[in-house]
Amino acid sequence: MSHIEYEIALDLGHTCPNEAFAWLSQLPDCAYVRTTQLLNIYFDTANHDLKQAKAALRLRFDTQANCWLQTLKTAGREHNGMSARQEWEVVLPASETDVPAWQLELFAPDAQTYLAPIADKMRPLFHTDFKRDLFEYQHDGEQYEWAIDRGEIRAAHGDNATRITIQDLEIELKQGNLDSMQTLAEHARTALNAQPQTLSKAARGYGLFSNTPK
């Protein structure tokens, strides 16, 4: 089963993530939840078929939860840092830190249909590895998840030594009103001197390859 993911991403720029942590810690109705290290591998074909379809396939290891997650996100709508995408996610049966193979048959039928024509051509392309501090905001029936991400993006193979720094603040809708979430994100943007992050981590990963197909 899929769901629509609504989130707003901010680029902290020169603001230290520790400042964002301190700001969230004192934000009314907001509570720290946990910190984890997320190791992510993005897959695509040699021709970047998923990129061209504005989709992404990812394996993620959550060190705190000690599990691998397999996720497919399809093309979505983006405006001023807010994105809305269709997403399928499933926990892989393996918990070891060794990278398992992604498994088409674990996805829901509609996700399988989407990936089946290119499933045999998929290969690891790049990594986005970062530490994530999670906070939960609840007020008058509104529920959002805040995440501070800090780390790097790098190619999966040694043919590209470039690294891209990750320094993001994200807010995701769990329950409530999108306008209220936008207002809260604007409050964070002003307080932390942040800017809308218009590129997903996947899009920034593809940017490592100057010869990526258009």
Secondary structure, 3 states (H helix, E strand, C coil): CCEEEEEEEEECCCCCHHHHHHHHHHCCCEEEEEEEEEEEEEEECCCCHHHHCCCEEEEEEECCCCEEEEEEECCCEEECCEEEEEEEEEECCCCCCCCCCCCHHHCCHHHHHHHHHHHHHCEEEEEEEEEEEEEEEEECCEEEEEEEEEEEEEECCCCCCCEEEEEEEEEEEEECCHHHHHHHHHHHHHHHCCEECCCCHHHHHHCCCCCCCC
